[in-house]
């Protein structure tokens, strides 16, 4: 919630509403001993960020109805359009108007209102491949930084993701931990993430017959440019098909990663993948260090170029972190998915249906969100107004998960007491509290 410096903090409830509905917004001071007093005079000024009732918002100011009761300020107003709204509260003292807070509310249409904003990382590593911490530690650390879902996606290894799941299977945690792996077709530099698949795709490369299947796909290809080896694209197609067969989300990873002084896959292969779109989601924002920012810029430029051509491209943002305690990459990049729930089927369906955005949140830098404009605007609001409170709850649960792994006997009770709190916060987002 936004607040004037020095005036304390406030809960705005709800801060997400259905467009066109008249609702009561409850503003409750959180600082101990602070309260709105019926003996004081207040003024509330409403300003829409974009439009009000079909007219331009420029210069539009309203004073909505409000009342003070039980130490809370209750404002009744109709919020039109899908946009952000400001409620500026002042205390009136003689001829002075003392700012109290600038509360923010967002109105959305019904299709978005019914979806929960869920933060996740779909591409991250443990020490079972080339990361630094065990899978269970990585999962707990993901919760500590505010993620609602994640998957261990080690290079050529599926089992570490199952290890992370097993570590907390008997404990009440609200982090959704999914299986996954980073898939590397033999003799093909392309990197593909199998998110949520029910079995390993990497393991199938050692099975008899897979190369014959790839060769058969290659024989059926037409229109390939002369410089593109048919095997490269055929093995790419085979991999995405194998991910689909086991119910996974196939993610096309970091095509503009510079490795050995060149992009790690040929441009002709990247062009063909973008043209035919065998993938389910594009890793629009990947886990690059600051000095590698050009690669993310190129991926964003390619996304915009392809969408201008009429392509519908589902996007994700991932940390691709190889360590959770290094102070870099981990937490810098993530995905917000607007889904019915954190269940795998709902997340996968939402991403495929373009209900996701990729987020860059590097330390010391402004947050950047990439994806469909409608969702980008809403995500910026949530990152300011909702996720700080959400992340504080996640931090407590993540620390308890880490304590459990360290053998702390009280951690189980702590997890039980924390269980369900972020879900309740999500429910309050659009009912009785800021999301």
N, C-alpha and C positions, 0 to 999 in steps of 0.2 A: 504494500500500500504506500502511496506517496504521502509524504508529510513534510511540513515546513521544518527546516533545521531548528533544533532547540525546542520544538513543541511536542516531542514524544512521537509515538507511533500509534496507529489506529488499525482496526480491522474493519474492512468494508464488506458488507454482507447483504446480498450477493454482489459479486463484481462482474459476473457474466449473466446476461439476461436474454430472453428471446426478443428479437426485434419486433417492435410494434406493441409490446405489452406494457401496461402500467403496473409498476411494481414498487414496493417499499424497500428502500435501501437503508440498512442499519449501519451506523458508524459508531463503533465502540472503542474508546481509548483503551490501550493496552498497558500503559504505564500505571504502576501502583499508585493509588490515591487520586488519579486523574479521572475526571468525569465531566460530562456536559451538565451544566446546572440550569434548572428552570428559572433561577433568579437572574441569570445573565441574558443579554440580548444577542442574537446571532443573525447573520445574513447568509443566505446560500445563493450562489450564482451558478446557473447551469450553462455550459457551452458545449455544443456538439463539435467534434473534430472536423466533420465533413459537411453533412447536410441535416437539416431539421424540417420534417414535414414536407419534403419535396423541394425545399428552397435552399439556396446557398447559406452556409453557416456563417459567412463573413459578417461580423458585426452583430451576430445573433446572441442575445443574452436573455435569460429568463430567470425568474426567482420562483423556484418550485415550492410547493407546500411542504412544510416540515414541522416536526414537534420534538420536544425534549422530554424523555421519560426514562426513568431508571438509570440515569447517567449516560444514556445513549441519545444520539441524534438520529431521527427517523425521517427520511426524505421520500416523498411519493412523487413519482414522475413517470411519464411515458417515454421510452427510449426507442426512437425510430431509426430504421436503416441498420446496415451491418457496419458498425464503426465504433470508435472510442468516444467516450463522453467525459467531460470534466464537471465536477461538483466542487466549487471553490467555497470553502466555509470561512467566515470571518466572525470575530467577536466584536460587538459594538460597544465602545466605551466613550461616552460623551460624543465628541466630534471625531474620535479615532475609529478606524476599522483595523483590528488586529488580525492578521492572517492566522488561521488555525491549521488548515490542511487543504490540499488540492486532491480530493478523492477521484479515483478513476473507475469507470464502469465500461464494459464492452458489451454491445448487443450483437447477436448473431442470428442468422436464420436457423430454422428448426433442424435442418440436416446436420449443421455443425454443432448446434447446442447439445445434441444428444451424444456427442462423441467426447471421450476423455483425452486430454493431451497427455501423452506418455513419452517420457524420455528414455532413450536406449542407445546402446552401442552394439552394433552388429558385427564388429570386426576388431578383435583384441586377442592378445597372445599371453600364454603362461610360460613357465620355465620347462614345460614338457616339450616345447620346441625352442624358440629363441627369446622368450620373455624372461623375466627375472623372478616372479613369484609363483607359487603353486596355484593351480586352478581355483581352489576354494578361496584363497586370499584375494585373487583377482575379482571374484564375484562379490565378496564382502566389500572390497574397496570401491567397486562400482556402485553399490548401494550407498556407501559413505559420501559419494559425490552427487547423489541425487538421481540416480538412474532407476527407472521402474522395470526395465528388462535388459537382458544382455545375453551374449553367447561367447564362450571361448571358441576361437577359430584358429587353432594352431596349424602350422604348416604341415600338410599331409597327415594330420592326426585328428581323429574323431574322438578317441577315448578321453582326452583331457576334459572335454565339455561334459561328458557323463560323470567324470570325477567331481566336477564342480556341482552338478545337480545332486549327486549322492551325499555330498558333505552336509547339505542342509535339508535333505528330503524329510527328515524326522523332526524338523524344527519349524516353528511358526514364523516364517519370514515372508515379507510382501514383495520381495524382488523375484520377478519371473526369470528363471535361469533356463536357457534353451540349449539344445545341442547344436554343434556347428563344427566347421573345419574350413581351412583355406585349401582349395583344391588346385593342384598343379598337374595338368595333363603332361605326360612324358614328352620330352622334346618340344615343348611349347611353353614359351615364357609367360603366357597369359595367366593372371591370377583371378580366381573365381571363388567367391564365398558361398558355401552351402549353409544357409541359416535355417535351422529348425528341421532339417531333414531327419528322417527316422533311422537312417543308416549312413555309413561312410561311403562316399563316392571314391575317395582316394584308394580305398581297399580294393575297388573293382579293377584298378589298373593292373593288378597282379593276377586277375582271373583269366583263364583261357578264353579266347574269343573276342575280347574287347577290341583288339587292334583290327580284327577282321570286320567288326561292326563299323569302326571308324573308316576303314577303307571302302566299305560299301556306301557310307554317307558321301565320301569324297567322290566316288564315281558318279553320284547323282547330282553333284553341284554343277551349276551352269553360270555363266556370266562373270566368273572370277577374273580379276585383272591378272595379266601374265606374271606380275611380280609377287603375287600372293600364292604361297605354297598351299595347295588344296588340303594337305594334311593339317595345317594349322587351323584352318577354319572348320574342317570336319571334326577334329578333336574338341574344338570349342563347342560346337553344336552338340556333340555326344555328351559333354560334361553337363551342359545346361539341361539336356533331356534327362540325364541320370538324376540330377537334383530334383527335377519335377516328379519323376517316378517315385521318389521317396518323400514327397510332400514338402520339400524345402523351397526356400526363396533363393533364387540364383542371382547373385550380385556381381556385376561387372566392375572390377576393381582398378583403381588408379592407372588409367591408360597413359597418363603423362608423367608418371614417375620416371625420373632420370636415373638410370643405372648404367654404370660403365660408360659414362659420357654420351648416353643416348636414351631415348624413350625405351622402356623395357619391352614393348611389343611393337612390331612394325606398323607404320601408319596405315598400310593397306589392310591389315587385319582389323585395326580399330575402326577404319571406315566401314568395313563390311559388317562388323558387329553393330555399329550405330545404324547402318542402313536397314538391316533385317531385324534387329532387336530380339535376339533369342533370349536375352536376359529378362529378369523380372524387375530389377532395380539397378540404377546406375549410381556408383559411388561418386556422387557429385563433389563432395568434400571429403578428402582423405586425410590420413594422419601424417602430414608433412611438417617438418621442423620450420622454424621461421625463415631460414635461408632457402627453403624449398617452396616458398609461397607461390612462385610462378606456376608450379604444377597445378595447384588448386585454381589459380586464375584461369589457366588454360581449360581445365575441366568445366569451370563455370561458363566460359566463353563457348565451349563446344555444346553445352546444354542449351544455351540461349540460341545458338545457331540452329540446332536441330529442332527446337520447339518452334522457331520461326518458319521452319519448313513444314510444320504441321504435325510433328511427332508428339506423341503423348509419352513422356518419360518419367516413370516413378523414380524418386531420388531418395538417397540416404546420406547421412554424414557419419563418419566413423573415426575413432581415434587411431586404429591400427597400432595401439600402444604396445610396446615390448617391455613395459615396466610401469607399475602403479605409483612408485614412490620416488621417481626421478625428477619430478617437477616440470615435466614437459610431455606434450602429446596427450597424456591421460587426462580426460575431462575437457580438452581443448575443442574437440569436435564430437558431435553427437547428432542423433535424429530425434525429432519430435513427431510422433505418429498420432493422428487423431482417429482413435479407434473405439469400438464399442466396449472393449475390455482388453486386458493384457494377455488374453489367451492367444496362442500361436495362430490359430485360424483367423482371429479377428485382426491381429497385427499384419499378417501376410495379406489378407484381403484389403485392408486399408492402404497399405503401401502400394499394392498393385493398382488400386483405384485412385491413385494420386492424392491420398490424404496424408502426406508426410512432407516435412521440410528438413533440410540439412543446415546445421548450426555451427558457426565458428565462434568460439568464446575463449580466445586466447587471453591469458593473463595480461592485464595492462592495456588491452586493446578494446575498441568498441565491438559489441556483439554484432555479427552479421548473420542473416538468415537467408537461405536460398530455396527457391521452389515457386509454386503458384502464388501469385500476388495476394490473393485473398487470405491464404494461410500464413504468408509471411507477415502481414500486418497483425494478424491475431497472435501469432507466435511472439512478436516483439512485445506486445502487451503482456502476455503471460510471463515472459522472461523477466519483466519488470515487476509485475503485480502479484503473480501467483507463485512462481517457482522458488523465490527466496524462502518463503515459509515452508513450502513442500520440501525443499532441500534440507532445511534445518531438521525436519523430522527424519528424513532419510539418513542424515548424518548420524543421528543417535542409533538408528537401527544398524547401520553399517559398522559402527564402533562395537556394538554388542555382538555382531556376527564375528568380527575379528577377535573379540575377547573369548568367544566360544571356541574358536579354533586354537586359541592359546591355552585352553584348559580352565578358564575361569568358571567355577561352579555356579556363579550367580547369573551368568549370561543367559541361560535358558529362561529364567524368570524375567529378566529384562526384555528379552525378545517377546515373551508372552504379553507383557504389559504394553509393548509398542505395536503389537500386531493389529492391523486394521486402521491405524491412525491416518495413513496417507489416503487410504480408500475413503475414509470419512471426510477428509479434506477435499477430495475430488467431488464427493456428493454435495458438500457445502458450497462448492464453487458456484453452482447455479441454483442453490436452494436457500441456504441459510448462512453462507459464509464465502469469503474470497477463495477461489479455487486453489 
